[in-house]
Amino acid sequence: MDIIDKLIRDHHLSREEYIRLLALAEDPSATERLKEEACRLRRRYYKDKVYTRGLIEFTNYCKNDCYYCGIRRGNANARRYRLTKGAILDCCKNGYGLGFRTFVLQGGEDAYFTDARLADIVRSIKAGYPDCAVTLSVGERSYESYARLREAGADRYLLRHETASEGHYGRLHPPQMRLADRKACLYHLKELGYQVGAGFMVGSPGQTDQDIAEDLLFLKELGPQMVGIGPFIPHHDTRFAKEAPGSVELTLFLLSVIRIMLPKVLLPATTALGTLDPKGREKGLEAGANVVMPNLSPVEDRKKYDLYDHKICTGEEAAECRACLARRVEAVGYRIAEERGDART
Ligand code: SAH
């Protein structure tokens, strides 16, 4: 039996087998078989539905210095902003009217947003929109902090592990950031009953197939409800400014592999994928993704949440973003579902 049949049968492989599988990433017939199986599984659990998440990028202040990220602390050229509670609630109001039933609050690790402040915002959103899910994506916090935010009503948490390989993690982050801390956060979130999203960048500087195999092993071990992967894209104000971006094809290949490994997972076709390829998000859906995350942030701040160069959708109003994505989703045979879109259990 070949390696693809084995993945389809067992939904998992060993480290060595993943490395062998990754060697097939440029083989069109392998890609096609994986894609077919990924779409079959996605359809089995989610039919033709694509869930939308309204992304609210509410602060670009960050205490961390991740080497790849445009809003890292050390970037003196970043124009910093943070939204008020009122502005965040306005984004939700706008989003609710457009049909969003999940709001994702994403930001840098900004000490201004204490547990009390964030919990207050989460409570207000849940009070105003009880039929909506609130997802947080605000980096590493203590167990107690995650517990308070969960208590306040947060349903989900996105925290990409970025890379599950120690050596590679060290190439992407300053020494005070530890892979073990990041992993511990993910386990804490899970224990607290959040629907958890992990994930990694594809093609970040120095990444090897061995590193990606570690990512896949870690995903299988964690068993997250969501997995966010997107290609690395250089940012001009980082040490990786001159590095090559990640590969769209490899990202699509991995979306299919992850759908097969975790059939019920919520898998976004990410903005980074759409940034590197004008049809990237459509291709992501065709590779097994079932989530899109249009931007709900106020247009005047969009450009400042500048994680990487040439990020798309920084000029349009939320309504335009949503309409554009809906058209794109329908053009490839899926439809936008106006519901919370929790993971199937
Ligand atoms: N502070 C939060 C949110 C980070 S921004 C946290 O720590 O989780 C969201 C994601 O953007 C990151 O997890 C990272 O995977 C991605 N990202 C950052 N810089 C990037 C780049 N240069 N190219 C592609 N993706 C990037």
Residues whose N, C-alpha, C, O or C-beta is under 5 A from the ligand:
A	BS01	SAH	Y68 C69 G70 G107 G108 E109 S137 V138 G139 L158 L159 R160 M201 P231 F232 I233 P234 H235 A272 L307 Y308
